[in-house]
Amino acid sequence: MPDDLSLLLYLPHREMEDRVFAALAGAGFDDVTPAQSRVFQRIRRDGSRLTELAEAAQITKQTAGFLVDQLERGGYVERTPDPTDARARLIRVAERGQKAIPVGRAAIAEVEREWTAHLGQRRMAALRDALARLREITDPSL
């Protein structure tokens, strides 16, 4: 069993990601990349500015803009005027993106059920708690 923490964190993440992307592709959302999803996942309900998405995803503003452009072409997001600042634009989840979200969530729920069956309720709850606590010091968007 590997004891490198980075590998122990990465392998389950990769499995979850692979399963989500397989479910998305099976539902006709086969044009989304992992890089795009990392930006997409950070969009707030009321929309996000590009600079906020870049910071939350820990990428440059230029990279975020490139990924948002791709997502916009795919119909997953749209740019709208920011009601609080006429000069700014908000990135919001568009109709196609709204349809993809439940597919991804269902895949995640399926994997979580499998992991809970394997680990047991108590260990799964402890894992979730530990990862949520680590997020407090590792996620700049909090």
MDAnalysis code that builds the backbone (N, CA, C; Angstrom):
import MDAnalysis as mda
import numpy as np

u = mda.Universe.empty(426, n_residues=142, atom_resindex=np.repeat(np.arange(142), 3), trajectory=True)
u.add_TopologyAttr("name", ["N", "CA", "C"] * 142)
u.add_TopologyAttr("resid", np.arange(1, 143))
u.add_TopologyAttr("resname", ["MET", "PRO", "ASP", "ASP", "LEU", "SER", "LEU", "LEU", "LEU", "TYR", "LEU", "PRO", "HIS", "ARG", "GLU", "MET", "GLU", "ASP", "ARG", "VAL", "PHE", "ALA", "ALA", "LEU", "ALA", "GLY", "ALA", "GLY", "PHE", "ASP", "ASP", "VAL", "THR", "PRO", "ALA", "GLN", "SER", "ARG", "VAL", "PHE", "GLN", "ARG", "ILE", "ARG", "ARG", "ASP", "GLY", "SER", "ARG", "LEU", "THR", "GLU", "LEU", "ALA", "GLU", "ALA", "ALA", "GLN", "ILE", "THR", "LYS", "GLN", "THR", "ALA", "GLY", "PHE", "LEU", "VAL", "ASP", "GLN", "LEU", "GLU", "ARG", "GLY", "GLY", "TYR", "VAL", "GLU", "ARG", "THR", "PRO", "ASP", "PRO", "THR", "ASP", "ALA", "ARG", "ALA", "ARG", "LEU", "ILE", "ARG", "VAL", "ALA", "GLU", "ARG", "GLY", "GLN", "LYS", "ALA", "ILE", "PRO", "VAL", "GLY", "ARG", "ALA", "ALA", "ILE", "ALA", "GLU", "VAL", "GLU", "ARG", "GLU", "TRP", "THR", "ALA", "HIS", "LEU", "GLY", "GLN", "ARG", "ARG", "MET", "ALA", "ALA", "LEU", "ARG", "ASP", "ALA", "LEU", "ALA", "ARG", "LEU", "ARG", "GLU", "ILE", "THR", "ASP", "PRO", "SER", "LEU"])
u.atoms.positions = np.array([
    [0.848, -1.178, 0.000],
    [0.000, 0.000, 0.000],
    [0.895, 1.243, 0.000],
    [0.645, 2.176, -0.910],
    [1.479, 3.381, -0.957],
    [1.266, 4.226, 0.289],
    [2.356, 4.848, 0.760],
    [2.228, 5.689, 1.937],
    [2.471, 7.167, 1.648],
    [2.662, 7.510, 0.391],
    [2.829, 8.892, -0.016],
    [1.454, 9.555, 0.011],
    [1.267, 10.514, 0.902],
    [-0.038, 11.143, 1.076],
    [-0.559, 11.756, -0.220],
    [0.321, 12.358, -0.995],
    [-0.148, 12.969, -2.242],
    [-0.735, 11.914, -3.171],
    [-0.124, 10.744, -3.220],
    [-0.653, 9.664, -4.051],
    [-1.949, 9.119, -3.464],
    [-2.009, 9.002, -2.148],
    [-3.226, 8.514, -1.498],
    [-4.411, 9.454, -1.734],
    [-4.151, 10.733, -1.841],
    [-5.205, 11.690, -2.152],
    [-5.538, 11.696, -3.642],
    [-4.522, 11.576, -4.470],
    [-4.695, 11.670, -5.917],
    [-5.470, 10.488, -6.497],
    [-5.148, 9.286, -6.095],
    [-5.754, 8.102, -6.709],
    [-7.283, 8.077, -6.563],
    [-7.832, 8.313, -5.371],
    [-9.294, 8.366, -5.288],
    [-9.879, 9.544, -6.075],
    [-9.170, 10.669, -6.065],
    [-9.643, 11.823, -6.845],
    [-9.723, 11.462, -8.316],
    [-8.683, 10.843, -8.819],
    [-8.670, 10.463, -10.239],
    [-9.813, 9.493, -10.553],
    [-10.040, 8.536, -9.668],
    [-11.144, 7.588, -9.879],
    [-12.482, 8.311, -9.926],
    [-12.701, 9.204, -8.984],
    [-13.951, 9.974, -8.956],
    [-14.086, 10.793, -10.234],
    [-13.031, 11.473, -10.619],
    [-13.060, 12.302, -11.823],
    [-13.337, 11.464, -13.070],
    [-12.663, 10.323, -13.177],
    [-12.887, 9.438, -14.334],
    [-14.345, 8.995, -14.413],
    [-14.912, 8.657, -13.267],
    [-16.305, 8.198, -13.242],
    [-17.268, 9.324, -13.614],
    [-17.003, 10.512, -13.131],
    [-17.855, 11.655, -13.460],
    [-17.784, 11.953, -14.956],
    [-16.570, 11.966, -15.508],
    [-16.442, 12.274, -16.937],
    [-17.037, 11.176, -17.807],
    [-16.974, 9.939, -17.361],
    [-17.615, 8.849, -18.114],
    [-19.135, 9.030, -18.107],
    [-19.689, 9.398, -16.964],
    [-21.135, 9.631, -16.881],
    [-21.543, 10.821, -17.743],
    [-20.760, 11.895, -17.687],
    [-21.059, 13.060, -18.517],
    [-21.020, 12.703, -19.993],
    [-19.983, 11.981, -20.401],
    [-19.869, 11.583, -21.812],
    [-21.047, 10.707, -22.211],
    [-21.442, 9.794, -21.348],
    [-22.573, 8.917, -21.632],
    [-23.890, 9.660, -21.779],
    [-23.973, 10.831, -21.154],
    [-25.188, 11.648, -21.227],
    [-25.098, 12.711, -22.321],
    [-24.047, 12.643, -23.140],
    [-23.920, 13.587, -24.247],
    [-23.103, 14.831, -23.949],
    [-22.483, 14.877, -22.778],
    [-21.638, 16.021, -22.413],
    [-20.176, 15.588, -22.523],
    [-19.790, 15.221, -23.724],
    [-18.457, 14.642, -23.938],
    [-17.416, 15.665, -24.365],
    [-17.760, 16.930, -24.289],
    [-16.851, 17.975, -24.741],
    [-16.286, 18.812, -23.592],
    [-16.391, 18.310, -22.373],
    [-15.873, 19.027, -21.212],
    [-14.551, 18.390, -20.794],
    [-13.576, 19.224, -20.491],
    [-12.272, 18.730, -20.056],
    [-12.126, 18.919, -18.545],
    [-11.200, 18.190, -17.923],
    [-10.963, 18.412, -16.497],
    [-10.582, 19.860, -16.180],
    [-9.781, 20.478, -17.019],
    [-9.397, 21.875, -16.775],
    [-10.624, 22.783, -16.796],
    [-11.509, 22.573, -17.749],
    [-12.727, 23.374, -17.814],
    [-13.602, 23.139, -16.584],
    [-13.667, 21.889, -16.146],
    [-14.534, 21.583, -15.004],
    [-14.030, 22.243, -13.728],
    [-12.741, 22.409, -13.605],
    [-12.198, 23.043, -12.397],
    [-12.619, 24.509, -12.303],
    [-12.796, 25.145, -13.452],
    [-13.314, 26.511, -13.470],
    [-14.834, 26.480, -13.282],
    [-15.503, 25.595, -13.997],
    [-16.965, 25.488, -13.940],
    [-17.444, 25.262, -12.499],
    [-16.756, 24.402, -11.770],
    [-17.151, 24.077, -10.398],
    [-17.068, 25.271, -9.464],
    [-16.328, 26.275, -9.819],
    [-16.121, 27.437, -8.948],
    [-17.092, 28.575, -9.224],
    [-17.981, 28.418, -10.187],
    [-18.935, 29.487, -10.499],
    [-19.990, 29.546, -9.398],
    [-20.144, 30.713, -8.804],
    [-21.154, 30.897, -7.758],
    [-22.552, 30.897, -8.364],
    [-23.548, 30.618, -7.541],
    [-24.941, 30.579, -7.999],
    [-25.363, 31.867, -8.697],
    [-24.916, 33.001, -8.163],
    [-25.309, 34.289, -8.729],
    [-24.324, 34.790, -9.778],
    [-23.357, 33.932, -10.148],
    [-22.367, 34.288, -11.148],
    [-21.062, 34.716, -10.511],
    [-20.015, 34.645, -11.278],
    [-18.677, 34.995, -10.796],
    [-17.958, 35.828, -11.844],
    [-17.135, 36.726, -11.362],
    [-16.265, 37.470, -12.272],
    [-15.084, 36.582, -12.650],
    [-14.508, 36.866, -13.779],
    [-13.388, 36.069, -14.276],
    [-12.224, 36.058, -13.289],
    [-11.930, 37.204, -12.710],
    [-10.818, 37.264, -11.758],
    [-11.080, 36.384, -10.547],
    [-12.327, 36.317, -10.099],
    [-12.685, 35.445, -8.979],
    [-12.498, 33.973, -9.339],
    [-12.905, 33.615, -10.543],
    [-12.748, 32.222, -10.981],
    [-11.277, 31.843, -11.085],
    [-10.482, 32.753, -11.623],
    [-9.050, 32.480, -11.746],
    [-8.433, 32.260, -10.378],
    [-8.765, 33.131, -9.445],
    [-8.221, 32.999, -8.094],
    [-8.688, 31.705, -7.432],
    [-9.971, 31.408, -7.535],
    [-10.514, 30.200, -6.898],
    [-9.922, 28.924, -7.485],
    [-9.697, 28.922, -8.802],
    [-9.135, 27.744, -9.464],
    [-7.609, 27.734, -9.425],
    [-7.022, 28.807, -8.891],
    [-5.571, 28.960, -8.781],
    [-4.884, 28.859, -10.148],
    [-5.434, 29.629, -11.086],
    [-4.866, 29.723, -12.429],
    [-4.793, 31.195, -12.802],
    [-4.099, 31.494, -13.896],
    [-4.006, 32.885, -14.328],
    [-5.338, 33.347, -14.908],
    [-5.508, 34.657, -14.924],
    [-6.718, 35.229, -15.514],
    [-6.807, 34.862, -17.000],
    [-5.673, 34.833, -17.682],
    [-5.661, 34.483, -19.103],
    [-6.120, 33.037, -19.314],
    [-5.627, 32.130, -18.475],
    [-6.036, 30.731, -18.579],
    [-7.522, 30.590, -18.275],
    [-7.980, 31.275, -17.237],
    [-9.401, 31.229, -16.894],
    [-10.243, 31.753, -18.053],
    [-9.806, 32.842, -18.677],
    [-10.534, 33.394, -19.813],
    [-10.607, 32.419, -20.972],
    [-9.502, 31.743, -21.248],
    [-9.454, 30.744, -22.312],
    [-10.442, 29.609, -22.023],
    [-10.449, 29.121, -20.786],
    [-11.338, 28.013, -20.417],
    [-12.801, 28.447, -20.425],
    [-13.077, 29.662, -19.959],
    [-14.445, 30.177, -19.989],
    [-14.903, 30.344, -21.433],
    [-14.025, 30.816, -22.304],
    [-14.376, 30.922, -23.728],
    [-14.793, 29.563, -24.281],
    [-14.044, 28.513, -23.942],
    [-14.382, 27.164, -24.407],
    [-15.729, 26.717, -23.848],
    [-15.935, 26.949, -22.569],
    [-17.204, 26.565, -21.948],
    [-18.370, 27.346, -22.547],
    [-18.130, 28.590, -22.874],
    [-19.185, 29.410, -23.484],
    [-19.534, 28.882, -24.878],
    [-18.515, 28.540, -25.655],
    [-18.769, 27.967, -26.985],
    [-19.548, 26.658, -26.897],
    [-19.316, 25.894, -25.837],
    [-20.026, 24.634, -25.636],
    [-21.426, 24.803, -25.063],
    [-21.783, 26.024, -24.685],
    [-23.110, 26.286, -24.142],
    [-23.236, 26.014, -22.651],
    [-22.108, 25.829, -21.964],
    [-22.135, 25.522, -20.535],
    [-22.213, 26.763, -19.657],
    [-21.667, 27.869, -20.143],
    [-21.702, 29.125, -19.387],
    [-22.086, 30.257, -20.322],
    [-22.450, 31.367, -19.710],
    [-22.737, 32.584, -20.468],
    [-22.193, 33.764, -19.692],
    [-21.860, 34.795, -20.424],
    [-21.402, 36.041, -19.802],
    [-22.578, 37.004, -19.801],
    [-22.804, 37.616, -18.640],
    [-23.902, 38.564, -18.500],
    [-23.377, 39.815, -17.812],
    [-24.067, 40.940, -17.991],
    [-23.643, 42.159, -17.294],
    [-23.732, 41.960, -15.777],
    [-22.792, 42.537, -15.063],
    [-22.801, 42.497, -13.599],
    [-23.723, 43.612, -13.128],
    [-24.789, 43.283, -12.413],
    [-25.729, 44.331, -11.981],
    [-25.123, 45.327, -10.996],
    [-23.996, 44.980, -10.388],
    [-23.373, 45.882, -9.415],
    [-22.282, 46.751, -10.028],
    [-21.899, 46.454, -11.282],
    [-20.823, 47.211, -11.928],
    [-21.012, 47.107, -13.440],
    [-21.438, 48.186, -14.062],
    [-21.766, 48.172, -15.493],
    [-20.574, 47.805, -16.371],
    [-19.356, 48.004, -15.867],
    [-18.170, 47.681, -16.665],
    [-17.814, 46.200, -16.615],
    [-18.324, 45.500, -15.621],
    [-17.919, 44.106, -15.392],
    [-18.928, 43.119, -15.981],
    [-18.452, 41.905, -16.204],
    [-19.297, 40.813, -16.704],
    [-19.242, 39.677, -15.687],
    [-20.352, 38.971, -15.577],
    [-20.410, 37.792, -14.728],
    [-20.464, 36.544, -15.600],
    [-19.818, 35.511, -15.163],
    [-19.929, 34.210, -15.810],
    [-20.964, 33.438, -15.010],
    [-21.966, 32.969, -15.715],
    [-23.059, 32.205, -15.088],
    [-23.186, 30.858, -15.792],
    [-23.732, 29.899, -15.072],
    [-23.995, 28.596, -15.663],
    [-25.171, 28.746, -16.618],
    [-24.985, 28.317, -17.863],
    [-26.027, 28.402, -18.893],
    [-26.859, 27.118, -18.881],
    [-27.846, 27.055, -19.759],
    [-28.790, 25.935, -19.781],
    [-28.102, 24.578, -19.926],
    [-27.174, 24.462, -20.849],
    [-26.479, 23.178, -21.031],
    [-25.690, 22.794, -19.777],
    [-25.098, 23.772, -19.137],
    [-24.389, 23.518, -17.896],
    [-25.330, 23.058, -16.794],
    [-26.506, 23.681, -16.728],
    [-27.505, 23.277, -15.732],
    [-27.934, 21.826, -15.939],
    [-27.994, 21.398, -17.186],
    [-28.383, 20.015, -17.477],
    [-27.268, 19.026, -17.147],
    [-26.027, 19.460, -17.229],
    [-24.898, 18.570, -16.939],
    [-24.692, 18.367, -15.435],
    [-25.035, 19.356, -14.647],
    [-24.776, 19.296, -13.203],
    [-25.386, 18.060, -12.542],
    [-26.665, 17.748, -12.761],
    [-27.226, 16.576, -12.085],
    [-26.574, 15.255, -12.515],
    [-26.071, 15.203, -13.726],
    [-25.379, 14.002, -14.198],
    [-24.097, 13.807, -13.396],
    [-23.335, 14.867, -13.237],
    [-22.117, 14.795, -12.442],
    [-22.407, 14.484, -10.985],
    [-23.423, 15.114, -10.440],
    [-23.773, 14.867, -9.030],
    [-24.202, 13.421, -8.811],
    [-24.943, 12.859, -9.756],
    [-25.383, 11.463, -9.627],
    [-24.180, 10.519, -9.652],
    [-23.218, 10.801, -10.509],
    [-22.006, 9.969, -10.568],
    [-21.227, 10.060, -9.264],
    [-21.120, 11.251, -8.717],
    [-20.428, 11.440, -7.440],
    [-21.151, 10.675, -6.332],
    [-22.461, 10.772, -6.302],
    [-23.242, 10.072, -5.272],
    [-23.047, 8.560, -5.372],
    [-22.977, 8.050, -6.593],
    [-22.763, 6.618, -6.783],
    [-21.401, 6.188, -6.238],
    [-20.378, 6.954, -6.551],
    [-19.041, 6.640, -6.049],
    [-19.015, 6.736, -4.525],
    [-19.644, 7.772, -3.974],
    [-19.674, 7.917, -2.523],
    [-20.389, 6.738, -1.859],
    [-21.455, 6.239, -2.470],
    [-22.140, 5.061, -1.922],
    [-21.211, 3.852, -1.914],
    [-20.466, 3.676, -3.006],
    [-19.520, 2.560, -3.086],
    [-18.425, 2.694, -2.035],
    [-17.891, 3.889, -1.878],
    [-16.826, 4.107, -0.903],
    [-17.344, 3.928, 0.520],
    [-18.578, 4.360, 0.770],
    [-19.172, 4.182, 2.093],
    [-19.376, 2.695, 2.386],
    [-19.807, 1.954, 1.388],
    [-19.971, 0.506, 1.577],
    [-18.620, -0.150, 1.880],
    [-17.577, 0.337, 1.267],
    [-16.234, -0.224, 1.476],
    [-15.636, 0.195, 2.821],
    [-15.738, 1.479, 3.147],
    [-15.114, 2.018, 4.357],
    [-15.991, 1.908, 5.595],
    [-17.288, 1.924, 5.397],
    [-18.226, 2.020, 6.512],
    [-18.598, 3.470, 6.745],
    [-19.767, 3.647, 7.359],
    [-20.292, 5.000, 7.594],
    [-19.332, 5.861, 8.423],
    [-18.790, 5.283, 9.506],
    [-17.954, 6.062, 10.421],
    [-16.679, 6.542, 9.737],
    [-16.009, 5.656, 9.032],
    [-14.762, 6.068, 8.360],
    [-15.036, 7.064, 7.241],
    [-16.126, 6.859, 6.523],
    [-16.457, 7.798, 5.442],
    [-16.749, 9.179, 6.017],
    [-17.471, 9.231, 7.117],
    [-17.748, 10.521, 7.767],
    [-16.453, 11.164, 8.254],
    [-15.545, 10.363, 8.785],
    [-14.262, 10.896, 9.261],
    [-13.424, 11.405, 8.090],
    [-13.452, 10.688, 6.977],
    [-12.720, 11.127, 5.789],
    [-13.256, 12.462, 5.298],
    [-14.572, 12.560, 5.192],
    [-15.184, 13.812, 4.729],
    [-14.847, 14.961, 5.669],
    [-14.911, 14.706, 6.978],
    [-14.598, 15.735, 7.960],
    [-13.140, 16.181, 7.841],
    [-12.228, 15.223, 7.724],
    [-10.805, 15.564, 7.628],
    [-10.526, 16.381, 6.369],
    [-11.111, 15.980, 5.256],
    [-10.883, 16.715, 4.005],
    [-11.521, 18.107, 4.061],
    [-12.687, 18.224, 4.668],
    [-13.326, 19.539, 4.814],
    [-12.464, 20.450, 5.689],
    [-11.868, 19.898, 6.724],
    [-10.996, 20.708, 7.590],
    [-9.730, 21.125, 6.855],
    [-9.173, 20.232, 6.037],
    [-7.999, 20.608, 5.240],
    [-8.341, 21.703, 4.229],
    [-9.559, 21.681, 3.741],
    [-9.966, 22.705, 2.775],
    [-9.883, 24.097, 3.390],
    [-10.112, 24.185, 4.693],
    [-10.047, 25.483, 5.374],
    [-8.686, 26.162, 5.181],
    [-7.635, 25.373, 5.036],
    [-6.295, 25.968, 4.890],
    [-5.710, 25.794, 3.490],
    [-6.449, 25.138, 2.593],
    [-5.896, 24.908, 1.261],
    [-6.710, 25.547, 0.134],
    [-7.891, 26.053, 0.429],
    [-8.761, 26.597, -0.620],
    [-8.858, 28.106, -0.478],
    [-8.240, 28.838, -1.399],
    [-8.253, 30.304, -1.300],
    [-9.621, 30.918, -1.516],
    [-10.576, 30.159, -2.039],
    [-11.887, 30.745, -2.327],
    [-12.814, 30.759, -1.113],
    [-12.375, 30.187, -0.009],
    [-13.245, 30.184, 1.184],
    [-13.265, 31.524, 1.856],
])
